[in-house]
Amino acid sequence: METPNRPPRARTRDPNTATRPENLPVLAVALALLSAYSLTQGDSEIPTSTVASALVGNAEPGTLRIVTQWRLPRTLLAVLQLFRAARPILYRYRIQEGAKVGEREVTLPSGSTKIQEIFNDTVIGYDRSGHEVVRTTVQEPTFERPRQHLNSI
């Protein structure tokens, strides 16, 4: 039996193409580059070469403090929050600075200690076309169930 002449079907793009295992190294490099770029942005822009020097510890003390104690922790927390927040691939993100929510004493590889400040920043992830996909904060709300429903779903 012969089928009537129909135009060929348009190929639809598989939405999961970018999440295939062979594409993960490319996505990881892109994420690293975007994160490094975000360290240069802020109230006052810092050149990429200066940020790179600060990350290896060869910058002047003021710049070193800005990059390692303010911008780097905020960027890392923002990226980690986006990892589990949405299934679609995020092509860009933005951080809205929030209030300080805590301090913690941390020990550096050199053995010295410093106080690390933690901020409740809002992280916004965007898709390829620039539409907002996800908005989340670093400090997530905690919900406590009433005693009579502790072990129920």
Order of alpha helices (4+ residues) and beta strands (2+ residues): alpha-alpha-alpha-alpha-beta-beta-beta-beta-beta
